[in-house]
Amino acid sequence: MFELSKRQSDLGTETAFEVLAKAKELERQGKSIIHLEIGEPDFDTPKHIVDSAKKALDDGFTHYGPSAGQIELRESIAKHQSQRQGYEVKPENIVVTPGAKPIMSFTIMALIESGVEAIYPNPGFPIYQSMIEYMGGTSVPMKLEENKAYNADIQGLEKLITDKTKLLIVNSPNNPCGSVIPESDLEQIAKLAVENNLIVLSDEIYKDMYYGDYDHVSISKFPGMRERTVILDGFSKSYAMTGWRLGYGVFPDFLVGEVTRIMTNINSCTNVFSQMAAISALEGSQESVTKMMEEFTFRKDLVVDGLNSLNGVTCQDPKGAFYAFPNITGTGMTSKEFEKAALYEAGVALLSGTSFGKYGDGYIRVSFANSRENLAEAISRLRNIL
């Protein structure tokens, strides 16, 4: 019998794909399933981006490229980020990766080891905790409080910081809660990071996805933060390019070369013709982003109103992303029980809050990246089983 490395047992997973597999199997058996589990926009990639990829293939962008990414794309990203962040971002601080997950994984690989602590949001994207523990570090959950609109208590966060803390992860807008960190809270978190010499990984993959009058604010804008902040971003959410696997990071000087070296060891480079097409995403028409968010706004209202109409369910209004994170404790079911009943009794695939950490118990995540008709039908099916 062959033995795996001990660290392999510390590697978690992303439950959305496990539930998706179960739902697909039920569909193969002829059952009707409404998919509210997977976190990807249900829109096609805009035509001008697809056309750019075809042109890049015709133009011969089919060979290896630099590990840090095509200079043309890095320049485009730097210009885009400079405009969004309000300060100069240089191309040499950009690393392009196959999807945005490598930005968090490579950052954690470069920084975390045994004896080192990293603080991450909980409920939060499960790969944060998974990679921290895979690298031998200690994962420290930062509880997002429902009574604070799913944000952390700053005094509570301060108490989590020790002399072993090296990395702090923030995510706004947040997956799974749809919450947005207030600018005043971000400023206080930034002060804690500077005072305690912490590196911050700021997951900003949903930066184009706000509801109402919110404008994106990055923690990197505050004094002392640019030299210690990694900004994680990408093309999957804003431009409905999940299958293209294109992400990027804005890295402080001390990490650029190290993350590029990890890229060389693991991926060599990111798909080159896709990178060339991504320039069109940033520099072309943004109408598709605007229209997508208009539709998501309508769906958000439909889902939140629908969830709040269910017995035992209460749901706050998400401020960003495309997820609702209702409290289901009034149903008398645990999160896992609710997930199972929804899938097998109602034909609605959604996720237990525990998929996003221990503080997700009592909640579920509903992705409203589906049609209005399917969302309304999903609410009706859930009402029937409740």
Secondary structure, DSSP 8 states (H G I E B T S, - for coil): -----GGGGG----HHHHHHHHHHHHHHTT---EE-SS-S-SS---HHHHHHHHHHHHTT--S---TT--HHHHHHHHHHHHHHHSS---GGGEEEESSSHHHHHHHHHHH--TT-EEEEEES--HHHHHHHHHTT-EEEEEEEEGGGTSEE-HHHHHHH--TTEEEEEEESS-TTT-----HHHHHHHHHHHHHTT-EEEEE-TTTT-B-TT-----GGGSTT-TTTEEEEEESTTTTT-GGG--EEEE--HHHHHHHHHHHHHHTSS--HHHHHHHHHHHHS--HHHHHHHHHHHHHHHHHHHHHHTSTT-B-----BTTEE--B-GGGT--HHHHHHHHHHTT-EE-EEGGGG-GGGTTBEEEE--S-HHHHHHHHHHHHHH-
